[in-house]
Amino acid sequence: MPTPLPERSTIVITGVTGQVAEPLAVALAGAGHHVVGAARFRDTQARERLEASGVQCVPVNLATGDVADLPADAPYVCNFAVAKSNNWDTDLDANVGGVASLMEHHRRASAFLHCSSTAVYKPMGHHVFAEGDELGDNHGVWPFLRTYSIAKIAAEAAARWAARRFELPTTIARLSVPYGDGGGWPAIHLESMINARPIPVHANAPSIYHPLHEDDIIAMVPGLLNAASVPATVVNWGGDDAVSIEEWCGFLSELTGLSTEFAPTEHTIDSVDVDLTRMHALVGPTTVQWREGLARMVAARHPELLTRHEL
């Protein structure tokens, strides 16, 4: 069992209005930590929710390096911010320059967690990726996310450099498919099913990933921080179950009675099945089985679909 963080720790969390970071910030604040949530806060309702949950909200702009208002003496920093504007200059400045600015500002921290993505791996069909495998432009096939993979790879390089330059213990966690009550890729697929839209899947079926429930994300963050090192620790981060889009959409159909139409294509991302050996050694197994997690997601987001369909 990973060692918990010291009581009443100060923890900076960037990208705090996002799907992954918001429930994490709320949970850590609820556990008695002093959580400083950083974002641009264009979503005023998200800021109000966070502040009502005890999170101190501090506006930042990672694209310009404007992070001076964050507490430089915070012992723990979790970077979940991501820019996906599809503009190369903006996304490189925010994702790559942003992590360098954060790590310089927090260079005296005890641990820095940088959330990366399994989108950094070069598409290789049904290969199972370990952390040392080849990197490449996984998401460039999607025109609406053409900067994503390259920016994630470059941000990892910045985090590696800064860990060495500032002797700042760092973990780079390559996140698979996060989901939960707040949404995620399976939730997007559920909306497609509701609206009778075909769901793209790669022609090289099945399209396999490792969905990770928000409960496990919250539970694993202390262990990932405790695993931080110089040079940086790099680890795949996903649910223990390797599950395909086809499989989880089929289960969503069973839960709701909705039909699923797939649209096989070469113009979508390929499988990213990952080896979780290192994750298990650092923080242990996940606890939320994917069917349980998806059922909870549907109940939270569309309970009317469950009440009209006998389970």
N, C-alpha and C positions, 0 to 999 in steps of 0.2 A: 504494500500500500504506500503510495507516494506521501512524503512528508507534507503536512498542510503548511500554509503560510503563517507566519507569526500573527498573533492576534492584533487587530486594529492596525494592520499595515496600510500604508498609503500606496495606492495602485493607480497609475495613469493608464487609461484605456482610450486609444484613438479609434476613430470610426465608430463612435459609441452609439450613433443613431442607426447603425446597420443591423441587419437581420441576426448576425452572429454576436456582435458586441453588446447590443442592448440588453438581452437577457443575462449575459455574463455580468455586466456592470450592476444590474439590479440584484442579482444573486449575491455578488460579493459585498455590496453595500448592506444587504439584508443580513449578511453574516457578521456584520460589525466592522468591516474595513472602511477606511476613508478612500472612496473611489472618486477620482477626478476624471470626468468624461470629456474627451476632446473631439470636436468636429467643427464644421462650419455653421451648423445649426440653422440651416435654411428651413428645416422642418420644425416649426415652433411647437407643434403638438408633441413631437418626440422629446423635445427639451423639457416640456412641462411634465411629461410622464417620468422622465429620468429624475428631475428635481424632486418630484413628489415621492420617489422611491429612495431618496437620500443621496443621490449622485450629484456631486458638485460639477457643474457644466462650465467649461472654459473654451471659448471660441479660439480656433487656430486656423491657419491656412498653410498646409504642408507644401503647396506648390510654390509659395514664396518664402518658405522657411520661417514663417511667423509662429514660433512656438514658445516665445519668451515668457508668456504668462503661465506656463505649466510649471509645477514645483520641481526645480532642478534636483532637489534632494530626495525625491521619491525613490524608494528602494526597488520598486517593481514597475515595469512599463510593458504594456501589451499593445502592439501595433496591429490593429485590424482595419486600418483605413485603406481604401482602394479607390483610385480614380479610373473611371471607365468612360471617358468622354469621347473616345475614338479619335482624339486629336493627339498626335504623337508628342508634340512639345508639352502640352498640358499634362499628359499622362506620365511622361518620363520625369518631368519636374516634380509632380506630386508624389508619384510612387517611389522613384529612385532618390531624387533630391530630398524628398520628404523624410524617408527613413534615415538618411545621412544626417539631416538636421536634428531629428529626434534623438539619435544616438549620441551626437555631439552634445546636445543640451543635457542629456541624462547620462553623461559618461561616468558619473560616480554611482550609478545604480548598482544594486546587487545582481539584478538579472533583467534581461530584455528579451521579450518574446515577439518574434516577427511572424505573423501569419502569412504564409505563402500559399501555394496551390499545387495540386498534382497536375495542373495545366502546364507546368514547366516541362513535362516529359515529352520527348519526341514521339509522335504517333508510331506505334509498332504493333498494331493489331491486338492480339490477345496475349502479348507479352506481360508478365507480372513484374512491375517496376520496383527495383530496390533503389535506395537513396543515391547510389553511385552510378546509376544508369544515365544514358545520354539524354541531354535536354534538347528541346526544339519548340517550334511554333505550333503548339497544339490547337489553339483557338483561332488562328488566323483564317481558318476555313469559314468562320462566321463573320460576315462583313460588319456586323454591329459590335464585334469584340476584337477587331483586328489588332489592337495594341495590347491586349490583355496578357497573353503568354510572354511576349517579349519584355513587357514592363515588369512582370513577376520575376523573370529570370534576372533582369538587371537589378531589381530591388534586392534579390538574394545576394548578388555580388556586392552591392553597397553594404548590406548587413554583415557579410563576411569581412569586408575590409574594415568597417568601423569597429567590429568586435576586436580585431587585432590592434587597430590604431589606438583605441581608447582602453584596451584591456578590459572590455565590457563583456561579462559573461552573457552569451546569447544563445537562444534556441530559434532555429528556423523550422517551423512546422508546416509541412505541405498538406493542406487541408483538401479532403476529397469532396463529398457532396453534403454540406450541412443542411439540416432541415429541422422542423419542429413546429410549434404553434405559430411562430412568426413567419413561416413560409419555407422557401427553398425550392429546389428544382422539382421534386415530386409534387409540391403544391401548384407549381406552374402547369405541370402535366394534368393535375386534377382540374384546373380551370379550362384547359383545352378540352378535356372530356365533357365538362359541363356545357361548353359552347360548341360541341361536335366538330372540333378542329382536329385534323390529323396530327399525330405526334412524330416528329422526325426521329429516326433511329439510323445508325450507320448500317450500310449494306452488308458489312462484315459482321453479321449478328453472332451473338448477342452483344449489346452495349453495356459493359460491366463497370461498375463503380463501387464505392464503399460508403453508402450513406451513413452519416454520423449525426445522431440526435443531439439537440441542444443540451439535454441533461448531461450527456457524456462530455460535451465540450466544456461545460462549466466544471464538471468534476475533474477533468484532466489538466486544466490550466495551471493549478498550483504545481503539479508534477512536472509540467513542461518548463515552468520557470525554475524549479529546483534542478532541472537537468541542464541548465544553461552553462556554457563553458567558453573558453578561449583556446583554440579556434572554435567557431560556432558549432553547436550540435545541430545536425540536420536530420529530420525525422519525418516519415510519412505519417499522416494523421487521418484516420478514417474508422468507420465502424467495422467490427470484426467480420460481418457478413459481406461477402462479395455478391452483389445483387445487380441484375440487369434492369435497364429501363423497361424492357418488355415484361419482366417479372413483377416489378413493383406497380406498373400500370395495370397488369392483370389482377393483382391483389386489390388495387383501388376499385376496379370494376366489381370484384366480389363484394366489397364493402358497400358500394353505393348503388349497384344495379345499372350504372352507366356503361355504355359501350366504349370500346377503345379502337381507334383506327390508327395504324402505324403507316408511316411514309418512309420506307427505306431509301437512303440516298448516300452518295459519296460526299455530299456537301454539308456534313455535320461532323462533330468531333467523334473520334473513335474511342473504343474502350480505354479506360485507365485503371486497370486492375493493379493493386499495389501490395507489396510485401510489408507486413506490419510487425515483423520480428523485432525491429529496433523499438518501435512504439511500445510493444508489450514489455520489453525489458525495462523501459524507462518509466512507464506510467500504468502498466497493466492492461487488462482487457476492457472492452466496453461492456455496458450493462443493459442497454436498451436494445432489445431484439427488433429488427427492422419492421416486422409486421405489427408489433405492439406500437412502435413509434408512429407508423403511418396511420394506424387506427386512431391514435390520440390526435394526430394532426387533423384528420378529417373531422373528428368530434369537436375540435376547437374552432375550425374554420367554416365547416359546413355541417353542423349537427342535423339539419333538416334532411340531408342525404342518408344519414344512418337511421333516422326515425321512420323513413318510408320504405326501408329495405330490411327484411329480416336477416339477422346475422346467423 
